Amino acid sequence: MHFAPDTQEALEFVALLGNTAPGASRSGTDELATVEQLADLLARHTYSGRIDHDEAELREVRITRELLRQVWTLDRDDAVEVVNRMLREARALPYLTRHDGLDWHIHATAPEAPLAERIRVEAALGLIDVIRMDEMGRLRVCAAPDCTGLLLDLSRNGLKRFCTVRCGNRMNMIAFRERQSGQTP
């Protein structure tokens, strides 16, 4: 599956952000509980513009995380409604920009806009491409029954089932053990 580089980057960040939630995170706890954890997350993903590094910003990003986790699971028509609302509420006006060594890509909010708003709008811009290409099926929740991790399936055949290799290996081991226990010597 091929998306524009900025679309893929936005979608990968949504999955990364969404997978900080309890039940989706590697630790099983909320991995976005502190301002420091948000700073660590942002260190792995370049966000230009205003970053306040305070509790209010953290609260807003956590609210955004839950909204984006919900959008990830919506069908195409329902996702359109939420994406349009996110863009409308931010008064998004798309423009091309280059920064931080990145080639031309789209932003739709001012660099001074709050971080959570910029995250929502960049996610919405990425989701626009997914919706227009009728590829909402590429946005999934992990198939492991004890995991709510988000996954972005960019594979050619679109059959990715697990959010991480760890979940896939764990589920394969469980299936192997079930097959072994059912066999008689």
C-alpha atoms as a printed R data frame, in Angstrom:
    type eleno elety resid chain resno       x       y      z
1   ATOM     1    CA   MET     A     1   0.000   0.000  0.000
2   ATOM     2    CA   HIS     A     2   1.423   3.358 -0.969
3   ATOM     3    CA   PHE     A     3   0.382   6.629  0.642
4   ATOM     4    CA   ALA     A     4   2.105   9.984  0.259
5   ATOM     5    CA   PRO     A     5   5.018  10.209  2.714
6   ATOM     6    CA   ASP     A     6   3.318  12.812  4.927
7   ATOM     7    CA   THR     A     7   0.117  10.741  4.979
8   ATOM     8    CA   GLN     A     8   2.019   7.644  6.035
9   ATOM     9    CA   GLU     A     9   3.912   9.606  8.681
10  ATOM    10    CA   ALA     A    10   0.685  11.058 10.106
11  ATOM    11    CA   LEU     A    11  -0.987   7.635 10.218
12  ATOM    12    CA   GLU     A    12   2.066   6.011 11.807
13  ATOM    13    CA   PHE     A    13   2.027   8.697 14.482
14  ATOM    14    CA   VAL     A    14  -1.673   8.103 15.170
15  ATOM    15    CA   ALA     A    15  -0.919   4.397 15.697
16  ATOM    16    CA   LEU     A    16   2.068   5.251 17.896
17  ATOM    17    CA   LEU     A    17   0.007   7.710 19.937
18  ATOM    18    CA   GLY     A    18  -2.953   5.333 20.149
19  ATOM    19    CA   ASN     A    19  -0.691   2.547 21.338
20  ATOM    20    CA   THR     A    20   0.277   4.508 24.455
21  ATOM    21    CA   ALA     A    21  -3.182   3.759 25.902
22  ATOM    22    CA   PRO     A    22  -3.618   1.045 28.542
23  ATOM    23    CA   GLY     A    23  -4.427  -2.267 26.885
24  ATOM    24    CA   ALA     A    24  -2.573  -1.214 23.757
25  ATOM    25    CA   SER     A    25   0.797  -0.330 25.249
26  ATOM    26    CA   ARG     A    26   3.657  -2.774 25.711
27  ATOM    27    CA   SER     A    27   3.564  -2.218 29.476
28  ATOM    28    CA   GLY     A    28  -0.219  -2.518 29.762
29  ATOM    29    CA   THR     A    29  -0.299   0.868 31.476
30  ATOM    30    CA   ASP     A    30  -0.944   4.383 30.230
31  ATOM    31    CA   GLU     A    31   2.344   5.338 28.605
32  ATOM    32    CA   LEU     A    32   1.189   8.937 28.194
33  ATOM    33    CA   ALA     A    33   0.617   9.704 31.861
34  ATOM    34    CA   THR     A    34   3.232  12.427 32.325
35  ATOM    35    CA   VAL     A    35   4.540  15.478 30.533
36  ATOM    36    CA   GLU     A    36   7.905  13.687 30.317
37  ATOM    37    CA   GLN     A    37   6.315  10.719 28.534
38  ATOM    38    CA   LEU     A    38   4.735  13.102 26.026
39  ATOM    39    CA   ALA     A    39   8.139  14.739 25.482
40  ATOM    40    CA   ASP     A    40   9.672  11.286 24.876
41  ATOM    41    CA   LEU     A    41   6.939  10.453 22.359
42  ATOM    42    CA   LEU     A    42   7.485  13.735 20.531
43  ATOM    43    CA   ALA     A    43  11.251  13.149 20.486
44  ATOM    44    CA   ARG     A    44  10.576  10.102 18.293
45  ATOM    45    CA   HIS     A    45   8.329  12.083 15.950
46  ATOM    46    CA   THR     A    46   9.075  15.589 14.769
47  ATOM    47    CA   TYR     A    47   6.347  18.085 15.509
48  ATOM    48    CA   SER     A    48   7.318  21.578 14.502
49  ATOM    49    CA   GLY     A    49   5.729  24.564 16.174
50  ATOM    50    CA   ARG     A    50   4.472  25.284 19.632
51  ATOM    51    CA   ILE     A    51   4.937  22.706 22.372
52  ATOM    52    CA   ASP     A    52   4.027  23.890 25.870
53  ATOM    53    CA   HIS     A    53   5.327  20.941 27.934
54  ATOM    54    CA   ASP     A    54   2.617  21.348 30.568
55  ATOM    55    CA   GLU     A    55  -0.254  19.396 32.132
56  ATOM    56    CA   ALA     A    56  -2.923  21.199 30.096
57  ATOM    57    CA   GLU     A    57  -1.238  20.170 26.850
58  ATOM    58    CA   LEU     A    58  -0.863  16.592 28.092
59  ATOM    59    CA   ARG     A    59  -4.577  16.489 28.965
60  ATOM    60    CA   GLU     A    60  -5.553  17.721 25.489
61  ATOM    61    CA   VAL     A    61  -3.235  15.242 23.741
62  ATOM    62    CA   ARG     A    62  -4.732  12.393 25.789
63  ATOM    63    CA   ILE     A    63  -8.246  13.485 24.738
64  ATOM    64    CA   THR     A    64  -7.008  13.603 21.140
65  ATOM    65    CA   ARG     A    65  -5.542  10.106 21.543
66  ATOM    66    CA   GLU     A    66  -8.961   8.722 22.482
67  ATOM    67    CA   LEU     A    67 -10.679  10.530 19.603
68  ATOM    68    CA   LEU     A    68  -8.153   9.182 17.101
69  ATOM    69    CA   ARG     A    69  -8.424   5.650 18.507
70  ATOM    70    CA   GLN     A    70 -12.187   5.880 17.904
71  ATOM    71    CA   VAL     A    71 -11.824   7.242 14.365
72  ATOM    72    CA   TRP     A    72  -9.393   4.414 13.561
73  ATOM    73    CA   THR     A    73 -12.204   1.874 13.993
74  ATOM    74    CA   LEU     A    74 -15.012   3.706 12.204
75  ATOM    75    CA   ASP     A    75 -16.373   2.733  8.832
76  ATOM    76    CA   ARG     A    76 -15.621   5.049  5.950
77  ATOM    77    CA   ASP     A    77 -18.779   7.172  6.033
78  ATOM    78    CA   ASP     A    78 -18.684   7.671  9.800
79  ATOM    79    CA   ALA     A    79 -14.977   8.578  9.620
80  ATOM    80    CA   VAL     A    80 -15.789  11.309  7.083
81  ATOM    81    CA   GLU     A    81 -18.062  13.022  9.591
82  ATOM    82    CA   VAL     A    82 -15.402  13.025 12.326
83  ATOM    83    CA   VAL     A    83 -12.579  14.081  9.984
84  ATOM    84    CA   ASN     A    84 -14.648  16.976  8.653
85  ATOM    85    CA   ARG     A    85 -15.492  18.044 12.192
86  ATOM    86    CA   MET     A    86 -11.812  17.982 13.247
87  ATOM    87    CA   LEU     A    87 -10.867  20.160 10.275
88  ATOM    88    CA   ARG     A    88 -13.796  22.523 10.771
89  ATOM    89    CA   GLU     A    89 -13.163  23.009 14.507
90  ATOM    90    CA   ALA     A    90  -9.523  23.888 13.807
91  ATOM    91    CA   ARG     A    91 -10.468  26.176 10.919
92  ATOM    92    CA   ALA     A    92  -7.902  24.218  8.939
93  ATOM    93    CA   LEU     A    93  -6.505  25.859  5.837
94  ATOM    94    CA   PRO     A    94  -4.090  23.543  3.994
95  ATOM    95    CA   TYR     A    95  -0.775  24.923  2.797
96  ATOM    96    CA   LEU     A    96   2.487  23.462  1.546
97  ATOM    97    CA   THR     A    97   5.621  23.841  3.655
98  ATOM    98    CA   ARG     A    98   9.183  22.590  4.032
99  ATOM    99    CA   HIS     A    99  10.958  22.358  7.371
100 ATOM   100    CA   ASP     A   100  13.337  20.243  9.422
101 ATOM   101    CA   GLY     A   101  14.862  18.674  6.307
102 ATOM   102    CA   LEU     A   102  11.485  17.460  5.047
103 ATOM   103    CA   ASP     A   103  10.442  18.096  1.461
104 ATOM   104    CA   TRP     A   104   7.146  19.778  0.554
105 ATOM   105    CA   HIS     A   105   4.257  18.479  2.588
106 ATOM   106    CA   ILE     A   106   0.898  19.707  3.838
107 ATOM   107    CA   HIS     A   107   0.076  21.459  7.091
108 ATOM   108    CA   ALA     A   108  -3.261  23.064  7.800
109 ATOM   109    CA   THR     A   109  -2.785  24.868 11.098
110 ATOM   110    CA   ALA     A   110  -0.452  27.613 12.220
111 ATOM   111    CA   PRO     A   111   2.717  26.486 14.020
112 ATOM   112    CA   GLU     A   112   1.439  28.441 17.046
113 ATOM   113    CA   ALA     A   113  -1.729  26.335 17.296
114 ATOM   114    CA   PRO     A   114  -1.930  24.037 20.329
115 ATOM   115    CA   LEU     A   115  -0.158  20.695 19.884
116 ATOM   116    CA   ALA     A   116  -3.320  18.589 20.275
117 ATOM   117    CA   GLU     A   117  -5.049  20.614 17.561
118 ATOM   118    CA   ARG     A   118  -2.105  20.164 15.202
119 ATOM   119    CA   ILE     A   119  -2.086  16.420 15.915
120 ATOM   120    CA   ARG     A   120  -5.825  16.163 15.152
121 ATOM   121    CA   VAL     A   121  -5.514  18.139 11.923
122 ATOM   122    CA   GLU     A   122  -2.470  16.208 10.668
123 ATOM   123    CA   ALA     A   123  -4.291  12.974 11.457
124 ATOM   124    CA   ALA     A   124  -7.366  14.270  9.623
125 ATOM   125    CA   LEU     A   125  -5.252  15.124  6.572
126 ATOM   126    CA   GLY     A   126  -3.842  11.599  6.567
127 ATOM   127    CA   LEU     A   127  -7.281  10.095  7.025
128 ATOM   128    CA   ILE     A   128  -8.560  12.082  4.046
129 ATOM   129    CA   ASP     A   129  -6.247  10.072  1.782
130 ATOM   130    CA   VAL     A   130  -7.290   6.784  3.399
131 ATOM   131    CA   ILE     A   131 -10.958   7.654  2.920
132 ATOM   132    CA   ARG     A   132 -10.525   8.883 -0.658
133 ATOM   133    CA   MET     A   133  -8.615   5.727 -1.576
134 ATOM   134    CA   ASP     A   134 -11.289   3.579  0.146
135 ATOM   135    CA   GLU     A   135  -8.631   1.956  2.328
136 ATOM   136    CA   MET     A   136 -10.167   2.220  5.822
137 ATOM   137    CA   GLY     A   137  -9.581  -1.529  6.056
138 ATOM   138    CA   ARG     A   138  -5.865  -0.752  6.361
139 ATOM   139    CA   LEU     A   139  -6.562   0.764  9.786
140 ATOM   140    CA   ARG     A   140  -7.151  -2.028 12.281
141 ATOM   141    CA   VAL     A   141  -7.046  -3.059 15.899
142 ATOM   142    CA   CYS     A   142  -4.699  -5.931 16.795
143 ATOM   143    CA   ALA     A   143  -6.263  -9.392 16.387
144 ATOM   144    CA   ALA     A   144  -4.767 -10.617 19.680
145 ATOM   145    CA   PRO     A   145  -7.728 -10.963 22.060
146 ATOM   146    CA   ASP     A   146  -5.898  -9.300 24.964
147 ATOM   147    CA   CYS     A   147  -4.532  -6.347 22.966
148 ATOM   148    CA   THR     A   148  -6.207  -3.172 21.719
149 ATOM   149    CA   GLY     A   149  -3.165  -1.936 19.795
150 ATOM   150    CA   LEU     A   150  -3.729  -0.004 16.583
151 ATOM   151    CA   LEU     A   151  -2.067  -1.184 13.420
152 ATOM   152    CA   LEU     A   152  -1.548   0.446 10.063
153 ATOM   153    CA   ASP     A   153  -1.367  -2.254  7.413
154 ATOM   154    CA   LEU     A   154   0.920  -1.074  4.622
155 ATOM   155    CA   SER     A   155   1.575  -4.596  3.366
156 ATOM   156    CA   ARG     A   156   0.965  -5.418 -0.263
157 ATOM   157    CA   ASN     A   157  -1.704  -8.030  0.439
158 ATOM   158    CA   GLY     A   158  -3.381  -6.135  3.307
159 ATOM   159    CA   LEU     A   159  -3.444  -9.135  5.630
160 ATOM   160    CA   LYS     A   160  -1.493  -7.864  8.631
161 ATOM   161    CA   ARG     A   161  -3.287  -8.931 11.828
162 ATOM   162    CA   PHE     A   162  -1.132  -7.944 14.775
163 ATOM   163    CA   CYS     A   163   0.104  -4.578 16.005
164 ATOM   164    CA   THR     A   164   3.628  -5.869 16.712
165 ATOM   165    CA   VAL     A   165   5.757  -8.898 15.997
166 ATOM   166    CA   ARG     A   166   5.533  -9.555 19.738
167 ATOM   167    CA   CYS     A   167   1.731  -9.989 19.575
168 ATOM   168    CA   GLY     A   168   2.013 -12.117 16.434
169 ATOM   169    CA   ASN     A   169   4.653 -14.388 17.969
170 ATOM   170    CA   ARG     A   170   2.653 -14.713 21.186
171 ATOM   171    CA   MET     A   171  -0.519 -15.685 19.301
172 ATOM   172    CA   ASN     A   172   1.419 -18.130 17.109
173 ATOM   173    CA   MET     A   173   2.905 -19.746 20.235
174 ATOM   174    CA   ILE     A   174  -0.555 -20.062 21.803
175 ATOM   175    CA   ALA     A   175  -1.899 -21.676 18.616
176 ATOM   176    CA   PHE     A   176   1.120 -24.012 18.483
177 ATOM   177    CA   ARG     A   177   0.610 -25.090 22.098
178 ATOM   178    CA   GLU     A   178  -3.107 -25.678 21.480
179 ATOM   179    CA   ARG     A   179  -2.282 -27.866 18.481
180 ATOM   180    CA   GLN     A   180   0.330 -29.789 20.483
181 ATOM   181    CA   SER     A   181  -2.001 -30.379 23.421
182 ATOM   182    CA   GLY     A   182  -4.630 -31.801 21.081
183 ATOM   183    CA   GLN     A   183  -2.249 -34.422 19.661
184 ATOM   184    CA   THR     A   184  -1.794 -37.820 21.277
185 ATOM   185    CA   PRO     A   185   1.671 -39.441 21.443
